[in-house]
Amino acid sequence: CGTTRSGSARAGVRDDSRARPDGRHLTCRPLFSDAPTMFGWLLWAAVGSTATLNAYGWPPIVSTLAGSCFCLAWIVLNVSTQQLVRSFLGGCTDIFFRQIVVVGAHKLNETDGPLLLCIAPHSNQFIDPMIVLKTFRRPIGFLCAAKSMRYKRDLGDLVAFFARAVEAVPVERPQDLAFRGDGKVVVPRDDDGSESDPVPSRRDDDDGAASSGGAQRTKRYVVHGRGTAFARQAAKGAQLLIAEGRDKGAVARIADVVSDEMLEVSSPGFERPDGSRLSTTTTTAGGDAPANGEGLAYKIIPKLDQRQMYAAVYDRLNESGVVGIFPEGGSHDRATLLPLKPGIAVMALGACEKFGEELRSKLRIVAVGLNYFSGHRFRSRVFVDYGQPFEVPSELVEQYASGDRRGAGDALMQLTLTAVKAVTVQAPNHETQEVLYMLRRLYVADDRKLSLDQKVAITRGFASAFEGDKDRAEVKALLARVAAYNVTLKQWKVHDRRVALGGADESVVDRVDAIAMLSVRCVVLVFYAAALVPGLLLASPLLSLAEIISSRKAKAAVAGSRVKLEGRDVVATWKVLVAMIVTPVLHFVYTALIYLRFAYRHAVAYFFFMPFVSATSILASESFIDVARSVGPLYMLIFNREAGAQLRADRRRLQRDVRDTAQRLGWTDIIHKSASRADIAGGGLAGLPDLAPPPSPLGETTTTTTRSRYVILGGYVVRAQVSSTDGDDPPRFNLNYASNEVYVLDVDLGDPRVVLREEPASDEEEEEEENRPSSGSRDDGEDDDDSAASSSPKARRRGKRGRRKKRPRLLDAAEEGDDDGVEIGRA
């Protein structure tokens, strides 16, 4: 939708203009039109004016400005404001983010029907709509807070300009109009902190006496005030917000105003931002204020009439437009979704009710998941997942039209919530989110490098699987170990991939090689620093100013919000806004300084080519960071090799336990189902282990051969059958340590090719065991309990109890020896 500049529509474009309340006319047309460009003579005039002025001896700067004016006029007459704004904002996102990966948008761009985009989580304020505009070609009318679209003569006016340019729909939010009420409210509490059941108020009793017997009455809480003016400031349907104290942010809806110092709030009373109920004592209307209550400052959030906004959305959907809505209401920096507002259900059902089956059959709701990886940081990454469109069920439209609006809305919101969860990663907090990322790294094969969409899909599978088993003791213990491992990596400043690629102890480089590698990488760092320093010095005012302003805005956002934790959701927005203003100012200032200090030709060269130098500095900084991250592992190899060996051993054990837990608790199917949605199928899933017995990489159908080794495990000598696939060498048995003539051989028990077997108690049973087919050629009916799950002593004890006349036995060095000549001593 762009603003009509003349009375006639452009050739080939359907004129579907409509009047707006402010008198402007809008014409719906393709954003990227194929119509021929006009006013081509302006480009000829630009070239001609520049050449002519130079020929007559005018200063080059004058001729350049004259030609630029003609070029600017051509752009204004041929490119819509919305297209310019979208291109500019798209360039900003390309600079700020290192990688933007999109899945599912191409199919939606090919449609021309009405769409409701349900975008979540809203975790990056005004960057979120910029990302959607970047990844979606059709014009989008975002629902934007009216507060953000008002000009306030500060840096935030940029947001107002861009929102108006892309034809956002202003929405007046009640929380933006909240005001501090007179006096203080008293929130009485139970001594034991328990939640009392609400009691019927006086008005409920009167209504109940007049109504037929057995009718259910509304339960309400009574709130007292001290020096308040409820009759003048509050109204039925408004909300009461506690503005201070330990329950700051708790809110309740006002059911009735009794007097200036008494009002009733609807059950369940006050609700905290996290969804829990505030523990209060209920009293009947007309009672005195409890003496044990504390007086707290409060705010009144007025009730607003949004019918005009809904009507504008209905009309846009009826015109086959696209409406983008963030159903959480406001931005936040939590790791989980906030409760979704029912507005999107009202829009969909209301539009279908107003325009009938013709609109309902075309309207689709699409969940859009914005998955950021440290999205508040410069050069971070984001994965945008467009879900499967779904239509509004006809039975819900009939239910909505028949008067059961709440029931129909709740049912549609449940469908919407399910769709949103399918495209986002949900975690109760950021710490758990980091653990989920680490679970994904441990689960996937070490040599498998996943794309960004594959990483999100597998992490989402872990989150879904974890949700059902998070209260299990074994799951809690596993997550605690993974979290501890993650903390250790941060302490050593080592990435998990570096540990995974380290391999076994004997495959790690020695100190001399590590010193040589460290020296080479230090030289590389110096080379990258040479390319990085010029741009970094010139950009230092911008970087400092952006950091200071974004930090202050984050603190202010936390102070004024009931849902924000650290205000990270506003950091990226203010960094980008500051850069939009400061970057061109610095560029012109530096150009002027070069012009005054040197000469015109140097200033011209700087003005046009310094942006390329800045881009080189950005790329050099990324390479610099990648190389710098390898210094930590090299330092460990030189000065603390024992810690490195322990870290690799801990990771192998964790990887084995994560895969084993995923198999036993049924997570594997959930993870693979989520992964298949990211188009990993068809060879990509080979990096994911299939832990169902017998363990083997997923998707591989190969011929296996086996050979035996003996290993001391948990004080017992057991035999490990190692499978070799398609002629590959089996996993190595590494000599871990030797003490008192006891050789302990360390085998990667998490390797899918390793199967542990216990020795039979008798010679007959031993002969029977040796004659039995190997794990690669077992019958389907064989018991597989003696697979890799027996790697723990507890599992082996369970295995012993399940086998008659079989037990681990100790082997003398004279009896048995390793195939490679390493003797196994007496344990």
C-alpha positions in Angstrom: 0.0 0.0 0.0 1.5 3.3 -1.0 0.2 6.9 -1.0 -1.5 7.9 -4.3 0.3 10.9 -5.9 -2.2 11.6 -8.6 -5.8 11.0 -9.4 -5.1 8.3 -12.0 -3.7 5.0 -11.3 -0.5 3.8 -13.0 -0.8 1.7 -16.1 -1.5 -1.9 -15.4 -2.2 -1.4 -11.7 -5.7 -2.0 -10.4 -7.1 1.0 -8.6 -8.5 -0.2 -5.2 -8.2 3.1 -3.4 -10.0 3.7 -0.1 -10.3 6.7 2.1 -8.6 6.9 5.4 -9.8 8.8 8.5 -7.1 11.4 8.0 -8.3 12.2 4.5 -5.4 10.5 2.6 -6.1 8.0 -0.1 -4.4 4.7 -0.3 -3.9 2.5 -3.4 -3.1 -1.2 -3.0 -0.4 -2.1 -5.6 2.5 -4.5 -5.8 5.5 -3.2 -3.9 8.0 -4.2 -6.6 6.0 -3.1 -9.7 7.0 -4.2 -13.2 5.7 -0.9 -14.6 8.2 0.9 -16.8 10.2 3.7 -15.2 9.4 7.3 -16.1 11.1 10.6 -16.3 14.3 9.1 -17.8 15.3 12.5 -19.1 16.2 13.3 -15.5 19.1 10.8 -15.6 20.3 12.4 -18.9 20.1 15.8 -17.2 22.1 14.5 -14.3 25.0 13.4 -16.5 24.8 16.4 -18.7 24.8 18.9 -15.8 27.8 17.3 -14.2 29.8 17.2 -17.5 28.8 20.8 -18.5 29.6 22.4 -15.2 33.0 20.7 -15.2 33.7 21.9 -18.7 32.9 25.5 -17.8 35.3 25.3 -14.9 32.9 25.2 -12.0 34.2 23.5 -8.9 33.8 19.7 -9.0 31.7 19.8 -5.8 29.1 22.1 -7.5 28.8 19.9 -10.6 28.5 16.8 -8.4 25.7 18.3 -6.3 23.8 19.4 -9.4 23.9 15.9 -10.9 22.9 14.4 -7.6 19.8 16.6 -7.4 18.6 15.3 -10.7 19.3 11.7 -9.7 17.4 12.2 -6.4 14.4 13.7 -8.3 14.3 10.6 -10.5 14.3 8.3 -7.5 11.5 10.2 -5.8 9.3 10.0 -8.9 9.9 6.4 -9.8 10.3 4.6 -6.4 7.6 4.6 -3.7 8.4 5.8 -0.3 7.6 2.4 1.1 10.1 0.7 -1.3 12.8 3.1 -0.3 12.2 2.6 3.4 12.1 -1.2 3.0 15.4 -1.1 1.1 17.0 1.1 3.6 15.8 -1.0 6.6 16.9 -4.1 4.8 20.4 -2.7 4.4 20.5 -1.9 8.1 19.6 -5.5 9.0 22.3 -6.8 6.6 24.9 -4.7 8.4 23.8 -5.5 11.9 23.3 -9.2 11.5 25.9 -11.6 10.4 23.4 -14.2 9.0 19.7 -14.1 8.3 18.2 -17.5 7.4 14.6 -17.8 6.2 12.4 -20.9 5.8 8.9 -21.0 4.3 8.5 -17.4 3.1 8.7 -18.1 -0.6 5.4 -20.0 -0.7 3.6 -17.1 1.0 5.1 -14.5 -1.3 3.6 -16.3 -4.3 0.0 -16.0 -2.9 -2.2 -13.0 -3.2 -4.8 -13.8 -0.5 -5.3 -12.1 2.9 -2.8 -13.1 5.6 -2.6 -12.6 9.3 1.1 -13.0 10.4 1.3 -14.0 14.0 4.9 -13.0 14.9 6.6 -14.3 18.0 8.5 -14.0 20.2 8.7 -10.2 20.3 12.2 -10.1 21.7 13.9 -7.4 19.7 11.4 -4.5 19.7 11.6 -2.5 16.4 14.2 -4.9 14.9 11.5 -7.6 14.7 9.4 -5.8 12.1 12.5 -4.9 10.2 13.5 -8.6 10.0 10.0 -9.5 8.7 10.1 -6.7 6.1 13.5 -8.0 5.0 12.3 -11.6 4.6 8.8 -11.1 3.2 8.2 -9.4 -0.1 4.5 -8.5 0.1 3.4 -5.2 1.7 2.7 -5.7 5.4 0.6 -3.5 7.6 2.0 -4.0 11.1 0.0 -3.2 14.2 2.1 -0.7 15.9 1.7 1.1 19.3 0.2 4.5 18.7 2.7 5.8 21.2 5.6 4.8 18.9 4.0 6.5 15.9 3.8 9.9 17.6 6.5 12.5 16.9 8.2 13.5 20.2 11.2 15.4 18.9 13.8 12.9 19.9 15.6 9.9 18.4 12.5 7.8 18.6 10.9 10.0 15.8 12.8 7.8 13.3 10.6 4.9 14.4 7.5 7.0 13.9 8.6 8.0 10.4 9.4 4.4 9.4 6.1 3.1 10.8 4.1 5.7 9.0 6.1 5.0 5.8 5.2 1.3 5.8 1.5 2.1 6.5 1.5 0.6 10.0 -1.9 0.5 11.8 -1.8 2.5 15.0 -3.0 0.7 18.1 -3.6 2.6 21.3 -2.4 0.4 24.1 -4.0 0.7 27.6 -0.6 0.5 29.3 0.7 3.5 27.4 -2.1 5.6 28.9 -1.7 4.4 32.5 -1.6 7.1 35.1 -0.7 7.2 38.8 -3.7 7.2 41.1 -4.2 9.4 44.1 -3.4 7.9 47.5 -2.4 4.3 48.1 -4.2 1.0 47.9 -4.2 -1.6 50.6 -3.5 -5.2 49.6 -4.3 -7.3 52.6 -2.4 -10.6 52.9 -2.9 -13.9 54.7 -0.5 -14.5 57.5 0.4 -17.9 56.2 0.7 -16.6 52.6 -2.0 -19.0 51.4 -4.6 -18.0 48.8 -8.1 -17.5 50.1 -11.1 -18.3 48.0 -13.0 -15.2 46.8 -16.2 -14.5 48.6 -19.3 -13.0 47.0 -19.6 -9.2 47.3 -22.6 -7.4 48.5 -23.7 -6.8 44.9 -23.4 -10.4 44.2 -25.7 -11.3 47.1 -28.3 -8.8 45.8 -28.0 -10.2 42.3 -28.2 -13.7 43.6 -31.4 -13.0 45.6 -33.1 -11.7 42.5 -31.9 -14.4 40.2 -33.2 -17.9 40.0 -31.9 -20.4 42.5 -28.7 -22.2 41.7 -27.3 -19.6 39.3 -23.5 -19.2 39.6 -22.5 -15.8 40.9 -19.3 -13.9 40.0 -16.7 -14.0 42.7 -14.9 -10.7 43.4 -12.1 -9.4 45.6 -12.5 -6.1 47.5 -9.6 -3.6 47.5 -9.5 -0.7 49.9 -7.8 2.7 49.4 -6.3 5.4 51.6 -6.8 8.9 50.3 -7.9 7.5 46.9 -10.4 8.9 44.5 -11.7 5.7 42.8 -15.1 7.2 41.9 -13.4 9.9 39.8 -10.3 8.1 38.4 -11.3 4.4 38.1 -14.1 2.8 36.1 -15.5 -0.6 35.5 -13.4 -2.6 33.0 -10.2 -0.7 33.7 -7.2 -2.4 35.4 -5.5 -1.7 38.7 -1.7 -2.1 38.6 0.5 -2.2 41.7 3.4 0.1 41.1 5.8 -0.6 43.9 6.8 -3.3 46.5 7.6 -6.9 46.1 4.5 -7.5 43.9 5.2 -4.6 41.5 3.5 -5.3 38.2 0.6 -7.4 39.6 -2.6 -6.3 37.9 -6.3 -7.0 38.4 -9.4 -6.0 36.4 -11.9 -3.7 38.1 -15.3 -5.2 38.4 -17.1 -2.3 40.1 -16.3 1.0 41.9 -18.1 1.0 45.3 -16.8 4.3 46.6 -13.8 6.6 46.6 -11.9 4.3 48.9 -13.3 0.9 47.9 -13.5 -1.0 44.6 -14.0 -4.7 43.6 -11.7 -6.6 41.3 -12.7 -9.7 39.3 -11.5 -13.1 40.3 -8.9 -14.5 40.4 -7.7 -11.1 41.8 -4.2 -9.8 41.2 -2.0 -11.6 38.8 1.8 -11.2 38.7 3.7 -10.8 35.4 4.7 -14.5 35.5 1.1 -15.6 35.7 1.0 -16.5 39.4 -1.7 -15.2 41.7 -1.0 -12.6 44.4 -1.8 -14.1 47.8 -4.5 -11.8 49.3 -7.2 -11.9 51.8 -10.8 -11.3 50.6 -13.3 -9.2 52.5 -16.9 -8.3 51.7 -17.9 -5.0 50.4 -18.6 -2.5 53.2 -16.0 -3.9 55.5 -13.2 -1.9 57.0 -9.7 -1.9 55.5 -7.6 -4.5 57.2 -5.1 -3.2 59.6 -2.3 -5.5 58.5 -2.5 -4.3 54.9 0.3 -2.2 53.4 -0.3 0.9 51.4 1.1 0.7 47.9 1.3 3.2 45.1 -0.8 2.1 42.1 -1.7 3.0 38.5 -5.0 2.9 36.7 -4.9 1.4 33.2 -8.0 2.7 31.4 -10.3 0.6 29.2 -10.1 1.6 25.6 -12.5 1.3 22.7 -10.6 -0.4 19.8 -13.5 -0.7 17.4 -12.0 1.7 14.9 -8.7 -0.2 14.9 -10.5 -3.5 14.3 -12.5 -2.0 11.5 -9.3 -0.9 9.7 -7.9 -4.4 10.0 -11.1 -6.0 8.7 -11.0 -3.7 5.6 -7.3 -4.4 4.9 -7.9 -8.2 5.1 -11.0 -7.9 2.9 -8.7 -6.1 0.3 -6.4 -9.2 0.3 -3.8 -7.4 2.4 -1.3 -8.7 4.9 -1.5 -7.7 8.5 1.4 -8.4 10.9 0.7 -8.6 14.7 2.9 -9.4 17.7 0.3 -11.2 19.9 2.4 -10.9 23.1 1.5 -7.2 23.1 4.9 -5.7 23.8 8.6 -6.7 23.5 10.4 -8.6 26.2 13.7 -10.4 26.8 12.4 -13.6 28.4 13.3 -17.0 27.1 9.7 -18.1 26.9 6.5 -16.7 25.3 4.4 -14.2 27.2 0.6 -15.0 27.2 -0.8 -14.3 23.8 -3.4 -11.5 23.6 -6.7 -12.5 22.1 -6.7 -9.6 19.6 -5.6 -11.8 16.7 -8.5 -14.1 17.2 -10.9 -11.2 17.3 -9.5 -9.8 14.1 -9.7 -13.1 12.3 -13.2 -14.1 13.6 -14.5 -10.5 13.3 -13.4 -10.1 9.7 -14.9 -13.5 8.8 -18.2 -12.6 10.5 -18.3 -9.2 8.7 -17.4 -10.3 5.2 -18.7 -13.9 5.2 -17.6 -17.1 3.7 -15.9 -15.4 0.8 -13.2 -13.9 3.1 -13.0 -16.9 5.4 -12.2 -19.3 2.6 -9.2 -17.1 1.6 -7.9 -15.9 4.9 -4.9 -17.7 6.4 -3.2 -17.3 9.7 0.6 -17.8 9.6 2.9 -18.2 12.6 6.3 -16.5 12.2 9.0 -17.5 14.5 11.9 -15.1 15.2 14.8 -17.1 16.7 17.7 -14.9 17.6 21.2 -16.0 18.6 22.3 -13.1 20.9 20.2 -10.8 18.9 21.1 -7.7 20.9 24.7 -7.9 19.8 26.2 -6.6 16.6 26.9 -9.2 13.9 24.7 -11.8 15.5 22.4 -14.3 13.7 18.7 -14.8 13.3 16.6 -17.6 11.9 13.1 -16.7 10.6 10.7 -19.6 10.4 7.4 -19.1 8.5 5.0 -21.9 9.6 2.2 -23.7 7.8 -0.8 -21.4 7.0 -4.1 -22.5 8.5 -7.6 -21.2 7.9 -10.2 -20.2 10.5 -12.6 -23.1 11.1 -16.1 -22.4 9.9 -17.6 -23.8 13.1 -15.7 -21.2 15.1 -17.0 -18.4 12.9 -20.6 -19.7 13.5 -19.9 -19.9 17.2 -18.5 -16.4 17.3 -21.5 -15.0 15.3 -24.0 -16.8 17.6 -22.8 -14.9 20.6 -20.2 -17.2 22.2 -17.3 -14.9 21.3 -15.1 -15.9 24.2 -15.4 -19.6 23.5 -14.7 -19.2 19.8 -11.8 -16.8 20.5 -10.2 -19.2 23.1 -10.4 -22.1 20.6 -8.8 -20.1 17.8 -6.1 -18.8 20.2 -5.3 -22.4 21.1 -4.7 -23.2 17.5 -2.6 -20.1 17.1 -0.5 -20.9 20.2 0.2 -24.4 18.8 1.3 -23.0 15.5 3.6 -20.4 17.3 5.2 -23.1 19.4 6.0 -25.1 16.3 8.2 -22.3 15.0 9.9 -21.1 18.2 12.2 -22.5 20.8 10.6 -22.4 24.3 12.6 -22.5 27.5 11.7 -21.4 31.0 14.8 -19.2 31.3 18.0 -18.3 29.5 20.0 -20.7 31.5 17.9 -23.6 30.4 18.0 -22.3 26.8 21.8 -22.5 26.9 21.6 -26.1 28.2 19.3 -27.0 25.3 21.9 -25.6 22.9 24.5 -27.8 24.5 22.3 -30.9 24.4 22.0 -30.4 20.7 25.8 -30.2 20.2 26.3 -33.3 22.3 23.6 -35.2 20.5 24.7 -34.5 16.9 27.8 -36.3 15.5 31.0 -34.3 16.2 32.0 -34.1 12.5 28.5 -32.9 11.5 28.2 -29.2 10.8 24.6 -28.0 10.8 23.0 -25.1 9.1 21.2 -22.4 11.2 17.7 -23.7 10.4 18.8 -27.3 11.3 20.2 -26.1 14.7 17.0 -24.4 15.6 14.9 -27.4 14.5 16.9 -29.9 16.6 17.0 -27.5 19.6 13.2 -27.1 19.3 12.9 -30.9 19.3 14.9 -31.0 22.5 12.8 -28.3 24.1 9.6 -30.2 23.2 10.9 -33.5 24.5 12.4 -31.9 27.7 9.1 -30.3 28.6 7.4 -33.6 29.4 10.3 -35.0 31.4 11.8 -32.0 33.1 10.6 -33.1 36.6 12.4 -36.5 36.4 15.3 -36.9 38.7 17.6 -38.3 36.1 16.8 -35.5 33.7 17.5 -32.9 36.3 20.8 -34.6 37.1 21.8 -34.7 33.4 20.9 -31.0 32.9 23.0 -30.1 35.9 26.0 -31.9 34.5 25.6 -30.3 31.1 25.2 -26.9 32.8 28.4 -27.5 34.8 30.3 -28.5 31.6 29.1 -25.4 29.9 30.3 -23.3 32.8 33.7 -25.0 32.6 33.9 -24.1 28.9 33.2 -20.5 29.7 35.9 -20.5 32.4 38.5 -21.8 29.9 37.1 -19.7 27.1 36.9 -22.8 24.9 34.0 -23.6 22.5 32.5 -27.1 22.7 33.4 -27.7 19.0 37.0 -27.3 19.9 36.7 -30.0 22.5 34.8 -32.3 20.2 37.4 -32.0 17.4 40.2 -32.6 19.9 39.8 -36.4 19.6 41.6 -38.8 21.8 44.6 -37.9 23.9 47.2 -39.4 21.5 45.7 -37.6 18.5 46.1 -34.1 20.1 49.2 -32.1 19.1 52.1 -32.0 21.5 53.4 -28.8 23.2 56.0 -28.0 20.4 53.3 -28.1 17.7 50.9 -26.2 19.9 53.5 -23.4 20.4 54.1 -23.3 16.6 50.4 -23.1 15.9 50.0 -20.4 18.5 52.8 -18.4 17.0 51.3 -18.6 13.5 47.8 -17.6 14.7 49.3 -14.6 16.6 50.8 -13.4 13.3 47.4 -13.9 11.6 45.8 -11.9 14.4 48.2 -9.0 13.7 47.3 -9.1 10.1 43.6 -9.0 10.8 44.2 -6.2 13.4 45.9 -4.1 10.7 42.7 -4.3 8.6 40.5 -3.8 11.7 42.1 -0.9 13.5 41.5 1.9 10.9 37.7 1.3 10.8 37.6 0.6 14.5 39.3 4.0 15.4 37.0 5.9 13.0 33.9 4.1 14.4 34.9 4.4 18.0 32.7 7.5 18.7 29.7 5.6 17.2 30.4 2.5 19.1 30.8 4.3 22.4 27.7 6.5 21.9 25.6 3.5 20.8 26.7 1.5 23.9 25.9 4.3 26.3 22.5 5.2 24.9 21.3 1.6 24.5 22.4 0.8 28.1 20.4 3.7 29.4 17.4 2.9 27.3 17.5 -0.7 28.6 17.5 0.4 32.2 14.6 2.8 31.5 12.7 0.1 29.8 13.1 -2.3 32.7 12.0 0.4 35.2 8.8 1.1 33.2 7.9 -2.5 32.4 6.4 -5.4 34.3 7.7 -8.1 32.0 11.3 -7.1 31.0 14.2 -8.7 32.9 17.4 -6.9 31.7 15.9 -4.8 28.8 17.9 -6.6 26.1 15.0 -6.4 23.8 15.5 -2.7 23.3 19.3 -2.7 23.0 19.6 -3.6 19.3 16.9 -1.1 18.4 18.7 1.8 20.0 22.1 0.7 18.6 20.6 0.8 15.1 18.8 4.1 15.6 22.0 5.7 16.9 23.9 4.4 14.0 21.3 5.8 11.5 22.1 9.3 12.8 25.7 9.2 13.9 27.1 7.2 10.9 26.3 9.8 8.2 27.3 12.7 10.5 30.7 11.1 11.2 31.2 10.4 7.5 30.5 14.0 6.5 32.7 15.3 9.3 35.6 13.1 8.4 35.2 14.0 4.7 35.3 17.7 5.6 38.4 17.3 7.7 40.2 15.6 4.9 39.1 18.3 2.5 40.4 21.0 4.8 43.6 19.1 5.7 44.6 17.7 2.3 42.9 18.3 -1.0 39.6 17.9 -2.8 40.5 14.7 -4.6 41.4 13.0 -1.4 38.1 14.0 0.2 36.2 12.6 -2.9 38.1 9.3 -2.7 37.4 9.1 1.0 33.7 9.9 0.7 33.0 7.2 -1.9 35.4 4.5 -0.9 35.6 4.7 2.9 32.4 2.6 3.2 34.2 -0.3 1.5 37.0 0.1 4.0 34.5 0.0 6.8 32.9 -3.2 5.4 36.4 -4.7 5.2 36.9 -3.8 8.9 33.7 -5.6 9.8 34.7 -8.8 8.0 38.2 -8.6 9.5 36.7 -8.3 13.0 34.7 -11.5 12.5 37.8 -13.4 11.3 39.8 -11.8 14.2 37.3 -13.2 16.7 37.3 -16.6 15.1 41.1 -16.9 15.3 41.2 -15.4 18.8 38.8 -18.1 20.1 41.4 -20.8 19.2 44.0 -19.2 21.5 42.2 -20.7 24.6 42.5 -24.3 23.5 46.1 -23.8 22.4 46.9 -22.3 25.7 45.4 -25.4 27.4 47.4 -27.7 25.2 50.7 -25.9 26.2 50.2 -25.3 29.9 47.5 -27.6 31.1 47.2 -30.7 29.0 45.7 -32.7 31.9 42.7 -30.3 32.1 42.2 -30.7 28.4 42.2 -34.5 28.6 39.7 -34.4 31.5 37.5 -32.0 29.5 37.4 -34.4 26.5 36.7 -37.3 28.8 33.8 -35.4 30.5 32.4 -34.6 27.1 32.5 -38.2 25.9 30.7 -39.3 29.0 28.1 -36.5 28.6 27.6 -37.4 25.0 27.0 -41.0 25.8 24.5 -40.2 28.6 22.6 -37.6 26.5 22.1 -40.1 23.7 21.2 -42.9 26.1 18.7 -40.7 27.9 17.2 -39.5 24.6 16.7 -43.1 23.5 15.3 -44.4 26.8 12.8 -41.5 27.3 11.6 -41.5 23.7 13.2 -38.1 22.9 14.7 -39.5 19.7 11.5 -39.6 17.7 10.5 -36.1 18.8 13.9 -34.7 17.8 14.0 -36.4 14.5 10.5 -35.3 13.7 11.4 -31.7 14.4 14.7 -32.1 12.4 12.9 -33.5 9.4 10.8 -30.3 9.1 14.1 -28.4 8.5 14.7 -30.4 5.3 17.5 -32.4 7.0 16.0 -35.6 5.6 17.6 -37.2 2.6 21.1 -37.7 3.9 21.2 -34.8 6.4 19.9 -36.9 9.2 22.9 -39.1 9.1 24.6 -36.8 11.6 21.9 -37.7 14.2 22.4 -40.9 16.2 19.7 -43.5 16.2 20.1 -44.8 19.7 17.6 -47.6 19.5 19.5 -50.9 20.1 21.7 -51.8 18.4 23.1 -48.2 18.2 24.2 -47.1 14.7 24.2 -43.8 12.8 20.8 -43.0 11.5 20.1 -44.0 7.9 23.1 -46.3 7.5 22.6 -49.8 6.1 26.0 -51.3 5.9 27.9 -54.6 6.4 29.6 -54.8 9.8 32.5 -56.9 11.1 33.4 -57.3 14.7 36.5 -58.0 16.9 36.8 -58.3 20.6 38.8 -56.3 23.2 38.9 -56.7 27.0 38.5 -53.6 29.1 38.5 -53.0 32.9 35.2 -51.3 33.6 34.0 -50.5 37.1 36.4 -53.1 38.7 35.3 -55.8 36.3 36.9 -57.1 33.1 34.3 -57.2 30.3 34.6 -57.9 26.7 33.7 -55.2 24.1 32.7 -56.2 20.6 33.7 -53.4 18.3 31.9 -53.1 14.9 33.8 -51.9 11.8 31.6 -50.5 9.1 32.4 -51.1 5.4 36.1 -51.8 6.1 36.6 -48.7 8.3 38.9 -49.0 11.3 37.0 -49.6 14.5 37.4 -47.1 17.4 40.6 -47.2 19.2 41.2 -48.5 22.7 43.4 -45.8 24.3 45.7 -46.5 27.2 44.5 -44.2 29.9 46.8 -44.9 32.8 48.8 -47.8 34.3 49.3 -48.3 38.0 50.4 -51.4 40.0 50.5 -53.5 36.8 46.8 -52.7 36.2 46.3 -51.4 32.7 43.0 -49.5 32.3 41.9 -49.2 28.7 39.6 -46.3 27.8 37.1 -47.0 25.0 34.5 -44.5 23.8 31.5 -46.2 25.3 29.2 -43.7 23.6 30.5 -44.8 20.2 27.6 -46.5 18.4 29.9 -49.2 17.1 30.8 -50.4 20.6 28.8 -53.2 22.3 29.8 -54.3 25.8 29.4 -58.0 26.7 29.9 -59.7 30.1 31.9 -62.9 30.3 30.0 -66.2 30.9 30.5 -68.0 34.2 31.2 -71.4 32.7 33.3 -72.7 29.8 30.1 -74.1 28.2 28.4 -70.8 28.4 31.5 -69.1 27.2 31.6 -71.4 24.1 27.9 -70.7 23.6 28.5 -67.0 23.8 31.3 -67.0 21.3 29.3 -69.1 18.8 26.4 -66.6 19.0 26.1 -64.2 16.1 27.5 -60.7 16.6 25.5 -57.6 17.2 25.5 -56.7 13.5 23.7 -60.0 12.5 21.4 -60.7 15.5 17.9 -61.9 15.0 15.2 -59.3 15.7 14.0 -61.3 18.7 17.4 -61.1 20.5 17.5 -59.2 23.8 19.7 -56.0 23.4 20.0 -55.1 27.0 23.7 -55.8 26.9 24.4 -53.0 24.5 25.9 -49.6 25.3 23.4 -49.0 28.0 25.5 -51.4 30.2 28.3 -48.8 30.3 27.3 -47.8 33.8 27.8 -50.1 36.8 24.2 -49.8 37.8 23.1 -50.9 34.4 25.5 -53.8 34.5 24.1 -54.9 37.9 20.6 -54.8 36.4 21.9 -56.9 33.5 23.5 -59.5 35.9 20.2 -59.9 37.8 18.5 -60.5 34.4 20.9 -63.3 33.4 21.2 -66.7 35.1 24.6 -68.1 35.8 26.4 -65.2 34.2 28.7 -62.8 35.9 31.8 -60.7 35.1 35.0 -62.6 35.9 38.6 -61.4 36.3 41.2 -62.4 33.9 44.9 -63.1 34.6 47.5 -61.5 32.5 48.7 -65.0 31.7 45.3 -66.0 30.5 44.3 -63.3 28.2 45.9 -60.3 26.5 45.0 -57.5 24.2 45.3 -58.2 20.5 47.7 -55.3 20.3 50.0 -56.8 22.9 48.9 -54.7 25.9 48.5 -57.0 28.8 45.5 -56.8 31.1 46.7 -57.3 34.6 44.9 -58.6 37.6 42.2 -56.2 38.8 
